[in-house]
Amino acid sequence: MKPNGRMIRGIRTGRKMSLRELEAKSGLNRGYLSRLEREQVRDVGSEQVRRVAEGLDVPEALLIDTEESTP
């Protein structure tokens, strides 16, 4: 599944949460989280999305990019 990095960053910064805080809450490395936000990770497992969603306290579906990719 493809995460919506802009949404993840927008929620995180809107809550004045640092990458270090999200790292602590999600258990995911902050370098990985940064790459997710910059959309440098194209395909992630549902477990990673679940952990980010729990760290941000939002539904998982909010973090999934539902737009069709264009060639």
Secondary structure as the mmCIF struct_conf table of DSSP 4:
data_model
#
loop_
_struct_conf.conf_type_id
_struct_conf.id
_struct_conf.beg_label_comp_id
_struct_conf.beg_label_asym_id
_struct_conf.beg_label_seq_id
_struct_conf.end_label_comp_id
_struct_conf.end_label_asym_id
_struct_conf.end_label_seq_id
STRN STRN1 PRO A 3 PRO A 3
HELX_RH_AL_P HELX_RH_AL_P1 GLY A 5 GLY A 14
TURN_TY1_P TURN_TY1_P1 ARG A 15 LYS A 16
HELX_RH_AL_P HELX_RH_AL_P2 LEU A 19 SER A 26
BEND BEND1 LEU A 28 LEU A 28
HELX_RH_AL_P HELX_RH_AL_P3 ARG A 30 GLU A 37
TURN_TY1_P TURN_TY1_P2 ARG A 38 GLU A 39
HELX_RH_AL_P HELX_RH_AL_P4 SER A 46 LEU A 56
TURN_TY1_P TURN_TY1_P3 ASP A 57 ASP A 57
BEND BEND2 VAL A 58 VAL A 58
HELX_RH_3T_P HELX_RH_3T_P1 GLU A 60 LEU A 63
STRN STRN2 ILE A 64 ILE A 64
BEND BEND3 GLU A 67 GLU A 67
HELX_LH_PP_P HELX_LH_PP_P1 GLU A 68 THR A 70
#
